[in-house]
Amino acid sequence: MSAIVGVKVRKDVVERLRRKLQSRVKNVFTPLVEEPGIEVTTALPDDTIESLVKIILDEAKGPLSWRELKAIFQGVVGEDRLRKILSHLKARGEIAELTRTRYSLPEYIPPEETPKIKNPEALRRRARELGEEEYTYGYGIQ
């Protein structure tokens, strides 16, 4: 593992999630050029990428750093587009951003991390989805 500004990139987690992502997108791309050794495909629509980000965060069952997400999505979506997708998901409260540029689905935020959430709307949205006044924090609460 390599240290990155206080966050460790977990190579085993990145590789497992990258394989999961690759298996999901393998048949989604439309080939544009079919030359030996060259692969050119269409870009995925934003809604598909948003779904893939949520699937990966669900599979992680906890926060992932920006660098981990970037490594997982390398070759599938560019950095700028991934940042835009994360920003949209965060603004809608579908994902939470924690300190040190880490992202998680609200149901997988460790209780000790809740004060570090940069967009508390994600927790309010989760509470509404569960029909609660307040969201009870913790891993895997359904």
N, C-alpha and C positions, 0 to 999 in steps of 0.2 A: 504494500500500500504506500502511496506517496502522500505526504502532507500538503494540503493546499489551503493556506490562510485559515488554519484551525479546523478544516474539514478534511477528512481522509476519503480518498476515492477508493471505494471497495471494489477491487477488480473482479472478484468472484460474483458480486451482485450485478455489476455492470455487464459482465459476459452472459450471465443467466438471462437477464432482462433483454439484452441485445438479441440473443437467440430467439427469445419469445417474440420480439418485435419483427425480426426477419421472417419468422414463420408466418406471421400475420400479413405482412405486406408482399410476400413472394408473388402472389397471383393478382395483386391489385394494380401494379404498374402496367401501363400499356407501352409495349416496345415501339419506338419510333425508327430506330436504326438497328438492323441485324447484320452486323459485320463480325467476323471472328476477332475476339479480343476487345470489341467495343460494344458497350451497352448504353444506349440512350433511351430514356423512358419519359413519359409525361410526369409532371409533378402531381402530388396528391392534393386533393381539395382540402381547404382549411378544416371543414367539419370532420373529415376523416382523420386528420392529424390530431385534432382535439380529442377525438375518441381514443386514438392510440395513446396519447399522453395520459388520459385517465385510466386506461387499461394498465399501462406500465406502472403508474403510481399505485393502483390497486394491487398489482402483483408484488410490488415492493413492500407493502404492508408497513410503511414508515416513510419518513422524509428522505428525499434524494436531493443531492446538491446539484447546482447548475452544471458543474463539470461532469457529474455522473450522467445527467440527462443528455448533455451534449455528446458524450461518448456513446450512449445508447442509440441516439438518433442519427449519428454520423452516417452519411451516405443515403439517408432517407429524407432528411429535411435539413436545410442550411441553418446556421446559427441565428441569423437575423429573423428568419421566419419562425423558428422555434421560440425565440424571445417574444415575438409578437403573439404567438398562440398562448404561451404561458401568461402573458399580460392580459389577454382577453379572458382566459379562464379565471384568472385571479380577480379581475374587475367584476365578473359575474358571480363571484363567490363560490365557484365550482371547485377550486383548489385553494389551499392556503399557502402563503409565503411566510417562511420563518426567517429568523436572523441568519446571517451568513449565506444568503441566497440559496435556501433549501426550500423544496416544495413538497406538499403532501396533500392527500385527500383529507378532509376534516376528520373523518372517523379514525384515522391512523396517527393522529398527532399525540405524542406522549404527553401525559398530564403536566409534566414539569416544563414542557415547551409552550404551553398555552399563553403565558405572558409575552412570549416572543413572536406572536403572530402579527404580521404587518397588515393583514386585511381581516379584521374581526368579522366582516360580513360573511365570510366563509362559515364561521361557527353559527351565526344567526340563521343562515340559510339551512344548515344542517339541522338545527333545532326545529325550524318550520317543517322540514321534510319529515321529521319524526313526530310532529304534532306536540312538541314540548315548548314550554316557555323559555327554558335555558337548555343549552346542550351539555350533557354529561360527558366529559372528556374521557378519552382512553382508547386504547388499541382495539380495533375491530368491533366497536359498538355498532350494532345494526339497527 
